[in-house]
């Protein structure tokens, strides 16, 4: 697969290509009367980018979207100015490509390069793409092995630049910040639906009746042989039935009480604006989920730090787009 490195780190698979979510910093498209060599789509710093790299990204994104939404999705008008989904996605692809190129351009000053093993991995990925992914349309447009290999190597190099630039990020995350409770939950809506479909608060007597109902549910839960089995029958929100939570994950009005539960303890009826809850603590410290949370926090710290690096790099890097080439590339056909 081809991976597009992105500052969000979380990558979304797109038909053998990965297009990460999020947006790069804005850039100024320049029409300076530059004379362009044949096939050059844009210039970033001193590097000239072949239009066929853009074709690969567009092709993979096109196939992924059309698999779910059909070929007519690109002309869907999404804003008052008449902009289409195709316009938006194409702009995102261009931003992603610029992002990768600017990051890769910093490899030498950070003493980052691909090892022999990594280059061999790039070759294997390229061979697999050429054999199993490359479309006939791209072949007809002269996309070759060198183009695919360039994309793979750029993405691997960009990730190494990211790792090097964020090498000194503090990775010490105390359990007090990341500890995860394993909770079972009964959640009942704390509102009714009005005649026009809007949320309405319960009146005084209705609220008393709801609280009485919740107390009955709690008594039944205490008497039940298995809380989770009982909760599954009465909860109104299955998404919270079996969950993990730590600091910052719950409504502030109930978080302290929920996270103070010990193994096997059940909470009293707890109220937030939208729900009435009963929590059961399966485990007050889940080791695996806590480690996952720590990794998530570290990734967030890295992304924030790297965004600052990238902002500086982007500001000092010239970007020129050959609109005669780029504007004629799209999702049609």
N, C-alpha and C positions, 0 to 999 in steps of 0.2 A: 504494500500500500504506500501511497505517497502521503507524507504528513506535512502539513503547513504548520510550522512553528508559530505560536502566538503567545502574547503576554498573558493571556488568561490561563494558559497551561492546560486547561480542560479542552480536549479536542473532540470534534464531532466528525464521525466517519461519513465520507461522501463518496460512494462508489469507487473505492480504491484511492480516493483523494481525501485529505482532511482539511476542512475549512473551519477554522475556529470561530467561535462567537465573539462578540465584542466589536469595538471599532478602534481603528488606529487614530493617531492624531491627524487633524486635517492638514492637507497640503495644498499649495497653490499650483494649479496647472498653468504652465507657461507656454505661450505661443510667441516665441522669440525670433521666428524666422530661421531657426536652426536648420542646417542641411543634414538630412538623415540618410544614413547608409541603408541599403536595401534590407528590409526585414526587421529593422530596429523599431521596437514598440515604445520604448522609453529609455531615458538616461537617468541613472541615479548615481550621483557622485561621478566617478570616472568610468562606471560600468554601463555598457549598452546592453539592453535586454531584448532578446529575440522575441518576436511576436508569437512564436510557436509555444513559448512557455505559457503565455496567456491563453492560448487555445486549449492546452491541456487542462488548466484549471476550469475554464468555462465548460469544456466538454464533460468533465466529471460532475460538476455541479448540475449541469443540464440533465444528465441521465438520472441523477439522484432525485431531483424534484419531479421529473416527469414520471418516474416510477410510481409515485404516490398521487400526483395531481393531474397528470396528462400534459400534453404538449401545448395546450392553450393557456397554461398558467402565466406565461411570460408577458402576455399583453394585458393582464389584469391591471386596471388603473387603480392606484392606491393613494393618490393625493389630489388636491384641488387643482394643481398645476398640470395634471395629466400624466404625471410620472407613473411608470409601470413597475411591477415587481422585477421585471428583467433589468430595468435601469438601476434599481436599488441594489440588486444582487451583483450586478456587474461592477458597480462602484465599490462594493465591499471586497470583491476579489482583487481589484486594483489596489486598494488600501492594504490588503494582506500581503500582496506581492512586494509593495514598497517597504512594508515593515520588515519582511524577511531580508531583503537586499541591504537595507540600512544596518540591520543587526549583523549580518555576515561581514559587512565592510569593516567592522570593529574587531574582527577575529585576530588579525595580525598584531594590533597594539595590545591585545589582551593575551597574546602568546597562545592562541587557540588554533588547533588544526586537527584534521581527522587522522586517526591512527591507521595502520595497515589493516587491522581487523575491521575497523569501521568502514574503510574503503571497500573491503571485500563484501561487507554487509550491504553497502550501497549497490555494488554490482549485482548481488543476488536479488535485491528488491527490484532493480531495473530489469533484470532478465525476466522476473516473474510478471512485471507489468507489460513488457513487450509481448510475452507469450499469452497472457490471460486477460489483459485489460484493454490494450491499445485497440481503438476502433478503426474500422476501414476509412471512416471520414478523416481521422487524424493522419492516417497513412497517406491519403491522397493530398493532404495539406502539408506534406513533407516533415511531419513530426517524426524524429528518429531517436535512436538510442541515446545519443549525446544530450538531447534535450531532456529526456526523462531522467537520465543520470544526473544532470545538473540540478534538477528540481529536488531529487532525493538528497544529494550531497549538501545543497543549500539548507534544507530543513534540518539535517543532522548537525551541520555546523552551527546554525542559529541556536539550536538547543544547547550546544556546548558553550556558546558565548553567554547564554543566559545563566548556565550553571556557574561559569567562572565569575561573572559579574556579581552574582548573589552568593558567592562562596562564604562571605563573612556574616551572613544574616544570622541573628540569634535564633538558635533552634531549641533553646531550653524552654519548654512549655510545662509549667507546673500542673499537677493533677487538679488543683483548685480551679484552674482556668479551662481545662479540657475534659475533666472527668464526665463520663456518660452513664446515666441511669438507664436501666432497662425497665420500661413502664408498660403496664396494661391500663387501658383507659375506657371509661364509660363517658361519652360526651353527648349531651342533649342540648338542642338549640335553646337559647335563652331569649327567643323572640317568636312572634307569630308572623304569618304572611298576610298582608292586607289585601283588599279587594283588587288593587291594581298591581299586585305582585311585590310591593315594597315591604321592608321590614318594619314591624311595629312592636314596641315594647309591651310587655304584659301589664295589665292593670293591677291594682293592689291585690284583689282577690285571686286573679289569675296567677299572679306571682306566688302567692301563698300556696296555691294548689300545685304549682310546679315544684316548689321547694319541698312540699309534702311528698310529691311523687319521687323526687330524688332521694329523700330519706328512706322511702320504701325500697327503692332500688339498692341503696347501700346496705340495708338490713338483709335483703335477699342475697346480695353479693357476699356478705359476711358468712351467711349460712351455706353458700354454694360450695360444692366439692372442689370446683375449679373456677377461679375468677374469670379467666380468659374465655372459657366456654360460655359462661353466663353473660359476660360483657358483650360477646359477639351477637347475642340474641336481642339485646336491648339498646345498644349504642346507636346513635344517629349519624355517626361519622366514622366509617371503617378505616379511614386514613390514619386515625389516631389510636386505633384499637391496640396495636402492638408497636411501640415506638421507643426511640432512644432520645434522651434530652440531657443537656448540660447547661452551664451558665450562658444566659443570653438566648436560649432557645424557646423559653416559655414566656407567657404574659407576666410582666413584672409584678402584678398583683397576686400571683399564685406561685411564682417561681421558688421563693424561699421555702414555702411550705412543702412543695412537691419534692424539692431536692434535699430536704431534711429527712425524708422517709428512709427507714432502714429496710433491709431485706424482709419481705413478707408483710410489710405494713400497708395499711389502706388509709387513704386520706379521708377527711370529712368531705362534705359537699363543698366544692370550690366554685366561685362564680367569676366569670369575665363578662365583657359586654355581649359576646356572641354565644357563649356556651356555659352550661353548668357541667361540672366535671366530678368524677370520682376516679382517683388514681390508685393503682396497686403497684407496689415496688417489687418487681421480680428480682432485681439486683441493683444495689446502690453504687456499684462500680463494675462496669463491663470492660474488661481489659482490652479486648480487640477493638471495640468501638472507640474507646478512649485513644488508642494508638492511631486509629483512622482520623480522629478529630485533631490530634496533634499534627499529623501530616497535612491536614487541611489548613490549619492555622499557619504552619510554616510556608505552605504554598502561597497563601495570601500575603504573607510578609515579603516573600520573594517577588511576587508580582508587583506589589506596591513599590518596592525598591527599584525594580527593573524599569518600571514605568518612568521613574525619574531619570534614569540613565538614557532611556530611549528619547525622552523629550529633548534632552540636550543634544543627542546625536542628530535627531530629526531637524532641529533648528539650524544646525551647521552643515546640512547635506542638501545640495541642489537636486531638485527633481524636475525633469522635463518630460512631458508626454507628447508623443507623436500622434496627434489626433487624427491625421489622415489614415493611420493604421488602426489605432485603438477604437475609434468611433465606428469603424466598419466591422468590428468583431462583435458577435452577439450569440443569442441562444436560438436563433431561427435556423431551420434547415437540419 
